[in-house]
Amino acid sequence: MFGKPCFKIGDKAFVVYFQDAMALKLTGDIHAHALALEGAQFFGPSGKGRAMREWVQVSPEHEGQWPAVAVAACACVAG
């Protein structure tokens, strides 16, 4: 995705490694939880202020939470 390392289900990305952080496609409560983490933000890889609202970029300070949030992102994309 955007030339960055990512995980996909079929052709749908759900996790991408970007600027030492993880960006994850999320919905519902887990989206709100991830966005509430200190340093988290909407993922905007273009740098032009056009964030992808379903995607949350979680900073490396919370890397201990990355696996659980990635599982949720996988479920979100798998439907």
Long-range contacts (C-beta under 8 A, 24 or more apart in sequence): 2-45, 4-45, 7-70, 7-74, 9-74, 9-77, 9-78, 12-77, 13-77, 14-70, 14-73, 14-74, 14-76, 14-77, 15-70, 15-73, 15-74, 16-43, 16-45, 18-43, 18-45, 18-57, 19-57, 20-59, 20-60, 21-57, 21-58, 21-59, 21-60, 22-57, 22-58, 22-63, 22-66, 22-69, 22-70, 23-55, 23-56, 23-57, 23-58, 24-55, 24-56, 24-58, 24-69, 24-70, 24-72, 24-73, 25-54, 25-55, 25-73, 25-76, 25-77, 26-54, 26-55, 26-56, 26-69, 26-72, 26-73, 26-76, 27-54, 27-76, 30-69, 30-72, 30-76, 31-56, 33-69, 34-58, 34-65, 34-69, 37-62, 37-65, 38-62
